[in-house]
Amino acid sequence: MKQDKILSLLGLAQRAGKIKSGNFTVEQSVKGGKAQLVLTAGDTSDASKKNIRDMCSYYEVECMEYSVKEGLGHALGKEFRSVLSIEDKGFADKIKTLLSGDIKGGSATDGKDQ
């Protein structure tokens, strides 16, 4: 199942030190130009998702919605995570490919090909 593959990739990226999670560290990652992709959990509040999408759009970082807080957290070896950034282009590109092929409702918020 592709979902398991994405969560496994997130776990691998976490162990490689290429994931930042939580609002504050993700914001630093995006504003610092390190984020290659930002993922938000589907059960994150609409206001939080809008803030994250707006920030990603401004800094031209692709932002996609995937899984739920518990799923993202579990993949990272943590409890709950509503937002995370991937700071490695290889991991980010592979996850984007899997998401675009697997989830029809998943959307990139800035509409730019990177």
N, C-alpha and C positions, 0 to 999 in steps of 0.2 A: 504493500500500500504506500502511495506516495507521501501521505501524511507522516508515516513513521520515518520515512527517509528524510524528510525535512527536519523533523524533531531530532533525528540522529545527527544530521549535519550541524544543527544548532548546538548540540552537546559537544560535538567534536570541535567546533569553533570556540566554544566556551573553554574547553580544556587547552586549546591553543592560545588562549588569551586575546581572542579577536572579537569578543562580545562585550558590550557595555549595556547594563540593564538598570532600569529605574529612571524616573523623569530627569533628575539632575545630571546624572552621568551621561545619559543619552543627549541631553541638550549640549553638554560640553563637547561630546563627540561630533555632533552635527556642526556646531558653531566653530569648532576647531578644524573642520575640514577632513576629519578622519572617517566619518561614517560613509559607508558605501551603500547601505540599505538600512531602512528603519522598519521594524515590524511592530504593529500594535495588536493587542489581543482583541478579539471580536466583542468581548464583554466589558471592554473599557468604556467609561462614560463618554457620551457624545461630545461633551465639552472638552474633555481631555484629548479625544481623537482629533477634534478640530484644531486645538492648540498645536498638537504635534504635526498634523498635516500642514498647517499654515507655516510653521517653522521650517519644515522640510521643503516646502514649495519655495520659500524665500531663499534658502541656502542651496536649492537645486539638488536635493537628495531624494531619491525615490523612497516612497513610503507605501507599504502594503499592509493589509490586515490579514492576520492568520491566527488560527487556533483560539484558545481561551487563556485567561490568566494562569490557571492551574497547569495547563498543558505547556505553555512557554516556560513557566517556573520550573516544572518538573524536568524539562529538557536541559535546563541550565543547572540542575542540582539545587534548586532553591524552592521556596514555597510558592509564591505567586509573583508573576511579572506581567505588567500591563504593556510595557514598551521595552524594546531593546534595539540596539544598533549593532550592525555587523561592520567591522573595520577592516575586512579583508576582501579584496575584489573577487578573488576566486570563489570563496564561500558565498558571497553576495550574488554573483552571477549564477551559480548553480541553483541557489534557492529561488531566485527570480524565474529561472527556466522551469523549475518544478512547479512553482506557484502558478505561472501563466498557463501551464499545460493542465494543471490539476483542478484549480478552483476558478470556476467561471465568474463568480462574484468578486473575486479578489481584484483590487484595482490599484494601479499606480496613480498617485495623486498629482504628480506634476506633468504628466503627459509627455515628458522628454525621453528620448532614447539616450542612454548613457553608455 
